[in-house]
């Protein structure tokens, strides 16, 4: 073959290869468009069908007596399908919806930003504005024909039968970017509502239900002609589960009234079940503040309030437990055979040894454990801790403190108990490593003696103190405290049905319980809880006065009846002074209300006196007054 023919022969192969490559590229492109990319399919579908999300009714909440606490009310959102938008009068749209043009443009920009709205599609409904009132919805409905691509979506918002338990119940709000990023299921999209705190957040998956889809048929002009195939391919929404809480609404209401004008908390538990009867964090607020389009403004006001009403002090607040902790110390000392019920220690108006003194109030001396609980003797527990930490049977203080800490952990301290509310803090029970760092490895019992009376480095939460009271009432066992009593068609978590044991003998709990009863009815050595002595009720109690940089915190824990307790309670009044001043009478009223169903007429003035007493700082009161003035002006307007 000649050289010229060879060249033409090669060109034939090149041209043929190019042709094959072009065909191959077209095939790949067609495959991508028709199989991998569904944009055209969705575009075609969107011309013929309208898929409308059906939002389920969120589960309701009831108190332990069947009283409705939280329910749903109809609300309306404005959604837009970007692909269907045409030229509209933006000014008229914004005026009708009561929004600014800047807000509209920003919302549309954010909507199309796949980083902020990962589920964005120009062919599906996107939220423009949420929670229109029926009046606003009616005005927009009349003009809807002017705004192609815009729709009204029926939703529901939360409503409350009373203004109680705001932090315990929680609230719902529009999903945040962080929450969207953390959603691995793909269930949520921009504009969806989720639980933000409290029970609403912890039980979000049960309360929210499951979305449905309604498929509507359109004609060539985009007008709705009805349901596609009479709804054969619709997916119905599934309502959320109803929850019955352990809360007693009447008890919760009284507790919040008693804590009016104060900072602190009240936690009441049913010892036999671990169900929380009331959970108060003060100051509180009306849960309805975080509902509707003013939610953001109101949330900001609550954030700026110096009294921190958004802080759930019952599970997040950490305090030195003060003398309430002596009950736990006494139990450990007896279990470790440091003392028995007959062991006595001297008290010379305090724990006094050469070169060291820790004060105590005046009472007869020497004193045994049961009476030391009743009169809250500081000296007794200092002697006990000193004898334990420096006891040769443990070889070193480090070993002794490890044994001590393990007992405290078994009693529910040092770690979060596991309540079904988000954000619970663990408190602090120091270990050997902690003190080695603090004292450069050179320390003994006297170095840490203040923890004997619940001071020093010890920190606990109010729910842990209430759980201690329940554990003493149960004589050494408890069920993890929890908000939810039962769930519709669902069994509650096993940990809220399982007993936890402290490992301390029951007989030692009997001694502590008698000491707490003596603190209420009195003993030869005195009593610190006399104001908790309600006729007809067998109340066992223990005060605590926790030292603080400012005024001391007033603390009380107790349970009743003595041998088969139905309620255990803790009360913390920040900067309230002695435990007997505020915490004890508040705790007694809580126990009386729950066991008797009401407060005796002769003690109603006490309820009024406590409720009207304001212990907030001038700065906190000034902020509250400014808010009241703003609200009054708004009401007048």
ChimeraX attribute file (.defattr): number of C-alpha atoms within 10 A of each C-alpha:
attribute: neighborCount
match mode: 1-to-1
recipient: residues
	/A:1	5
	/A:2	6
	/A:3	8
	/A:4	8
	/A:5	10
	/A:6	11
	/A:7	10
	/A:8	11
	/A:9	11
	/A:10	11
	/A:11	12
	/A:12	11
	/A:13	11
	/A:14	12
	/A:15	11
	/A:16	12
	/A:17	12
	/A:18	11
	/A:19	12
	/A:20	12
	/A:21	12
	/A:22	12
	/A:23	12
	/A:24	12
	/A:25	12
	/A:26	12
	/A:27	12
	/A:28	12
	/A:29	13
	/A:30	13
	/A:31	12
	/A:32	12
	/A:33	14
	/A:34	13
	/A:35	10
	/A:36	10
	/A:37	12
	/A:38	12
	/A:39	14
	/A:40	11
	/A:41	13
	/A:42	16
	/A:43	14
	/A:44	12
	/A:45	15
	/A:46	20
	/A:47	18
	/A:48	19
	/A:49	22
	/A:50	23
	/A:51	18
	/A:52	16
	/A:53	18
	/A:54	19
	/A:55	21
	/A:56	19
	/A:57	23
	/A:58	24
	/A:59	23
	/A:60	19
	/A:61	24
	/A:62	22
	/A:63	20
	/A:64	20
	/A:65	13
	/A:66	12
	/A:67	15
	/A:68	16
	/A:69	21
	/A:70	20
	/A:71	18
	/A:72	15
	/A:73	11
	/A:74	15
	/A:75	18
	/A:76	19
	/A:77	20
	/A:78	20
	/A:79	19
	/A:80	24
	/A:81	20
	/A:82	20
	/A:83	14
	/A:84	16
	/A:85	13
	/A:86	12
	/A:87	8
	/A:88	12
	/A:89	10
	/A:90	14
	/A:91	12
	/A:92	14
	/A:93	19
	/A:94	15
	/A:95	12
	/A:96	16
	/A:97	16
	/A:98	11
	/A:99	13
	/A:100	13
	/A:101	15
	/A:102	10
	/A:103	13
	/A:104	17
	/A:105	12
	/A:106	10
	/A:107	15
	/A:108	16
	/A:109	11
	/A:110	13
	/A:111	23
	/A:112	17
	/A:113	13
	/A:114	11
	/A:115	12
	/A:116	17
	/A:117	18
	/A:118	17
	/A:119	18
	/A:120	18
	/A:121	17
	/A:122	18
	/A:123	20
	/A:124	20
	/A:125	22
	/A:126	24
	/A:127	22
	/A:128	19
	/A:129	19
	/A:130	20
	/A:131	21
	/A:132	22
	/A:133	14
	/A:134	12
	/A:135	9
	/A:136	14
	/A:137	18
	/A:138	12
	/A:139	12
	/A:140	21
	/A:141	14
	/A:142	10
	/A:143	12
	/A:144	15
	/A:145	11
	/A:146	16
	/A:147	19
	/A:148	16
	/A:149	18
	/A:150	21
	/A:151	21
	/A:152	18
	/A:153	19
	/A:154	16
	/A:155	19
	/A:156	18
	/A:157	19
	/A:158	21
	/A:159	18
	/A:160	19
	/A:161	11
	/A:162	15
	/A:163	15
	/A:164	24
	/A:165	23
	/A:166	25
	/A:167	26
	/A:168	23
	/A:169	23
	/A:170	18
	/A:171	25
	/A:172	21
	/A:173	20
	/A:174	16
	/A:175	17
	/A:176	17
	/A:177	15
	/A:178	9
	/A:179	12
	/A:180	20
	/A:181	14
	/A:182	10
	/A:183	12
	/A:184	9
	/A:185	7
	/A:186	11
	/A:187	11
	/A:188	18
	/A:189	19
	/A:190	20
	/A:191	19
	/A:192	16
	/A:193	18
	/A:194	20
	/A:195	21
	/A:196	18
	/A:197	23
	/A:198	23
	/A:199	23
	/A:200	25
	/A:201	19
	/A:202	19
	/A:203	19
	/A:204	20
	/A:205	14
	/A:206	19
	/A:207	25
	/A:208	21
	/A:209	18
	/A:210	18
	/A:211	18
	/A:212	17
	/A:213	17
	/A:214	19
	/A:215	20
	/A:216	20
	/A:217	20
	/A:218	19
	/A:219	12
	/A:220	8
	/A:221	8
	/A:222	16
	/A:223	13
	/A:224	14
	/A:225	12
	/A:226	14
	/A:227	17
	/A:228	18
	/A:229	11
	/A:230	11
	/A:231	14
	/A:232	10
	/A:233	12
	/A:234	18
	/A:235	14
	/A:236	16
	/A:237	17
	/A:238	16
	/A:239	19
	/A:240	20
	/A:241	22
	/A:242	20
	/A:243	25
	/A:244	22
	/A:245	27
	/A:246	23
	/A:247	27
	/A:248	20
	/A:249	23
	/A:250	18
	/A:251	22
	/A:252	22
	/A:253	16
	/A:254	21
	/A:255	28
	/A:256	25
	/A:257	18
	/A:258	26
	/A:259	28
	/A:260	20
	/A:261	22
	/A:262	26
	/A:263	24
	/A:264	26
	/A:265	29
	/A:266	31
	/A:267	28
	/A:268	36
	/A:269	28
	/A:270	22
	/A:271	29
	/A:272	19
	/A:273	20
	/A:274	28
	/A:275	25
	/A:276	28
	/A:277	26
	/A:278	27
	/A:279	30
	/A:280	27
	/A:281	30
	/A:282	29
	/A:283	21
	/A:284	26
	/A:285	18
	/A:286	13
	/A:287	21
	/A:288	18
	/A:289	18
	/A:290	21
	/A:291	19
	/A:292	18
	/A:293	15
	/A:294	11
	/A:295	17
	/A:296	14
	/A:297	12
	/A:298	15
	/A:299	15
	/A:300	10
	/A:301	14
	/A:302	19
	/A:303	14
	/A:304	13
	/A:305	17
	/A:306	15
	/A:307	21
	/A:308	16
	/A:309	20
	/A:310	19
	/A:311	17
	/A:312	24
	/A:313	27
	/A:314	28
	/A:315	27
	/A:316	20
	/A:317	21
	/A:318	19
	/A:319	24
	/A:320	26
	/A:321	30
	/A:322	28
	/A:323	27
	/A:324	29
	/A:325	24
	/A:326	28
	/A:327	26
	/A:328	20
	/A:329	23
	/A:330	28
	/A:331	26
	/A:332	24
	/A:333	20
	/A:334	21
	/A:335	17
	/A:336	15
	/A:337	10
	/A:338	17
	/A:339	21
	/A:340	18
	/A:341	14
	/A:342	10
	/A:343	15
	/A:344	17
	/A:345	19
	/A:346	16
	/A:347	22
	/A:348	18
	/A:349	18
	/A:350	19
	/A:351	20
	/A:352	17
	/A:353	9
	/A:354	5
	/A:355	5
	/A:356	8
	/A:357	13
	/A:358	15
	/A:359	14
	/A:360	17
	/A:361	13
	/A:362	14
	/A:363	18
	/A:364	13
	/A:365	14
	/A:366	14
	/A:367	21
	/A:368	18
	/A:369	29
	/A:370	26
	/A:371	26
	/A:372	29
	/A:373	33
	/A:374	30
	/A:375	29
	/A:376	30
	/A:377	28
	/A:378	24
	/A:379	26
	/A:380	28
	/A:381	29
	/A:382	26
	/A:383	22
	/A:384	23
	/A:385	27
	/A:386	19
	/A:387	16
	/A:388	24
	/A:389	25
	/A:390	19
	/A:391	16
	/A:392	11
	/A:393	10
	/A:394	15
	/A:395	11
	/A:396	13
	/A:397	20
	/A:398	20
	/A:399	17
	/A:400	21
	/A:401	23
	/A:402	17
	/A:403	18
	/A:404	21
	/A:405	19
	/A:406	15
	/A:407	21
	/A:408	19
	/A:409	15
	/A:410	17
	/A:411	24
	/A:412	24
	/A:413	24
	/A:414	23
	/A:415	17
	/A:416	19
	/A:417	22
	/A:418	17
	/A:419	21
	/A:420	20
	/A:421	21
	/A:422	18
	/A:423	15
	/A:424	20
	/A:425	21
	/A:426	21
	/A:427	23
	/A:428	17
	/A:429	19
	/A:430	18
	/A:431	18
	/A:432	18
	/A:433	14
	/A:434	13
	/A:435	19
	/A:436	13
	/A:437	10
	/A:438	11
	/A:439	13
	/A:440	10
	/A:441	13
	/A:442	11
	/A:443	15
	/A:444	17
	/A:445	21
	/A:446	15
	/A:447	12
	/A:448	18
	/A:449	20
	/A:450	19
	/A:451	23
	/A:452	26
	/A:453	28
	/A:454	27
	/A:455	21
	/A:456	15
	/A:457	16
	/A:458	22
	/A:459	21
	/A:460	27
	/A:461	29
	/A:462	31
	/A:463	32
	/A:464	27
	/A:465	27
	/A:466	27
	/A:467	31
	/A:468	28
	/A:469	33
	/A:470	33
	/A:471	25
	/A:472	31
	/A:473	29
	/A:474	23
	/A:475	22
	/A:476	23
	/A:477	23
	/A:478	27
	/A:479	23
	/A:480	22
	/A:481	27
	/A:482	24
	/A:483	25
	/A:484	26
	/A:485	20
	/A:486	17
	/A:487	18
	/A:488	13
	/A:489	9
	/A:490	11
	/A:491	10
	/A:492	13
	/A:493	13
	/A:494	8
	/A:495	14
	/A:496	21
	/A:497	17
	/A:498	13
	/A:499	15
	/A:500	16
	/A:501	15
	/A:502	19
	/A:503	12
	/A:504	19
	/A:505	14
	/A:506	15
	/A:507	13
	/A:508	20
	/A:509	22
	/A:510	19
	/A:511	22
	/A:512	27
	/A:513	27
	/A:514	18
	/A:515	26
	/A:516	34
	/A:517	29
	/A:518	28
	/A:519	31
	/A:520	27
	/A:521	21
	/A:522	19
	/A:523	16
	/A:524	11
	/A:525	19
	/A:526	20
	/A:527	25
	/A:528	25
	/A:529	30
	/A:530	19
	/A:531	19
	/A:532	28
	/A:533	20
	/A:534	18
	/A:535	8
	/A:536	9
	/A:537	16
	/A:538	18
	/A:539	28
	/A:540	32
	/A:541	36
	/A:542	34
	/A:543	34
	/A:544	30
	/A:545	29
	/A:546	26
	/A:547	20
	/A:548	14
	/A:549	7
	/A:550	9
	/A:551	14
	/A:552	19
	/A:553	27
	/A:554	27
	/A:555	36
	/A:556	35
	/A:557	34
	/A:558	36
	/A:559	36
	/A:560	25
	/A:561	19
	/A:562	21
	/A:563	16
	/A:564	13
	/A:565	21
	/A:566	20
	/A:567	28
	/A:568	35
	/A:569	32
	/A:570	35
	/A:571	34
	/A:572	37
	/A:573	26
	/A:574	24
	/A:575	22
	/A:576	23
	/A:577	21
	/A:578	22
	/A:579	28
	/A:580	22
	/A:581	17
	/A:582	23
	/A:583	31
	/A:584	31
	/A:585	23
	/A:586	28
	/A:587	28
	/A:588	27
	/A:589	24
	/A:590	27
	/A:591	27
	/A:592	23
	/A:593	16
	/A:594	18
	/A:595	15
	/A:596	11
	/A:597	11
	/A:598	16
	/A:599	18
	/A:600	13
	/A:601	8
	/A:602	7
	/A:603	12
	/A:604	12
	/A:605	11
	/A:606	16
	/A:607	16
	/A:608	12
	/A:609	11
	/A:610	18
	/A:611	19
	/A:612	15
	/A:613	13
	/A:614	13
	/A:615	17
	/A:616	18
	/A:617	14
	/A:618	9
	/A:619	12
	/A:620	15
	/A:621	17
	/A:622	13
	/A:623	16
	/A:624	16
	/A:625	12
	/A:626	11
	/A:627	14
	/A:628	12
	/A:629	12
	/A:630	11
	/A:631	12
	/A:632	11
	/A:633	10
	/A:634	9
	/A:635	8
	/A:636	6
	/A:637	6
